[in-house]
Amino acid sequence: MSVNFKHTISPILKLKMLNNEEKVVGLVKKEAQMIITLPNINEFSKELLNAIQTSSKNIECFIITASEKLTIEKVINKYELPESIISLDFKKFAESFNLNNSQDKMKKSLIMIDKSCHVARKTIL
């Protein structure tokens, strides 16, 4: 495995998903990872659903949110999302990826981590 010095190495972070499964962000894997942080899960859209569904064969996708559980459940039902891709570990994630804003809340973002653990893209939305 070669090292790409153009990109930052991803922090390694264990996330607890809504279905109580634990997943790890930032470890060497067979597929890349796409993380969408949505402080308000009501901002989830059909476009994001399409991106997740289109990428799911090659990319492991996660949604990190600070929303209330009832609000999350409504979005899960509306878009038929699996609980295994959604996490409420937003404080730990925001701190590890420098996504806290001035009000100490998580910023909305898209993060791509390649197969060799490099942050290939980090976009604040």
N, C-alpha and C positions, 0 to 999 in steps of 0.2 A: 504494500500500500504506500503510495507516495503522499507527501505532505504538501498541501497547498498553502503557501504563506500569504496569499492575497486575502484569505478569509480568516476570521477569528474562530478559534476552537469553541465549540458549544459547551456551556456548562452541562454537567450531567445532573439530571434531576428526576426523581421518582414522583409520579403523579398518581393520585387516587382518582379513578374515574367514577361516575355516578353509579355504575353497577358494582362498585367496590373492588374492581380489578385494579391492580397497580401496573402502570406502564412507565417506561424509562425514556426520557428525552435525552438525546445527545450521545448515545452509545453507537459504536460501529454496528451497522445493520445491513441487511440485504436490500432495504429500500430506504429512500430518503424520507424525511419527515416534514410535514407542513403543519404549522401551528397558527391558528387564528385566535387572537385574543379579542373578546367582545365583552367589555364591561357590562353592557346591556344586551342580553341575548335576543331581545326583541328586534335588534338590528340585523339578525340573521335573515338572509334573502334566498330567493330561488337561484340567483347567480352563485352564491356561495355553495348552495347545495349541489349545483351542477359541477362546480370546481372540485368539490369533495368526491362526488360520484365518478367523475371523469378520471381523477387521479388515484382512486382507491386501489387499483391493481398494482401500481408502481410506487405509491407514496402512502406512508402511514399518516393519517390526518387526525388532528386534535383540535378541540375548541376549548379554550379556557375562558371562564366567565365569572363575574362577580354577582350575577343575578340570583334572585331568590329561587328556591327549589320549585315552587308552584309555577313561576314564570317559565322556568326551564322546561317543566313538564308540558306546558302548553305548546312551546316551540317544538319539542320532541314529537308530540302528537301531530301538529300541523305539518311538519316536514318529514315525518316518519324516520327520525334520526335514531341511531342506536345509542344507548346510554354509555356504551364502551368508548365513545370518542369525546365525551364531555367531562370536564373536570372543574371543580370549584377551588382548586389549589392556586387561586389567582395571586394571593399575597406572596407566596414562596416563588412562584413563577415570575411575577413582575419584578421582584427584587433581584432574582438571578439574571434576568435579561435586561435590566435597567429600563423597565417600562412604567415606573411610577411617575405620575405627573405632580405638579405643585400642590395639589390637594391630597397627595398620598393615595391616589387611586390609579388603577391600571389603565394604561393607554390602549386604544384600539390598534391592533397591528397584525401583520402577516410576517411570519418567520419561516424561512426554508432552511433546513439542515440537510446537507448532503450525506451520502453513505459513509463518508469518512469523518463525520462529526464536525464539519465546518459550517458556520453560519453563512450560507451562500447568499442569503437575502434577508434583510430586516427592514421592513417598511412600516412606518407609523402612518396609520390611515386617518 
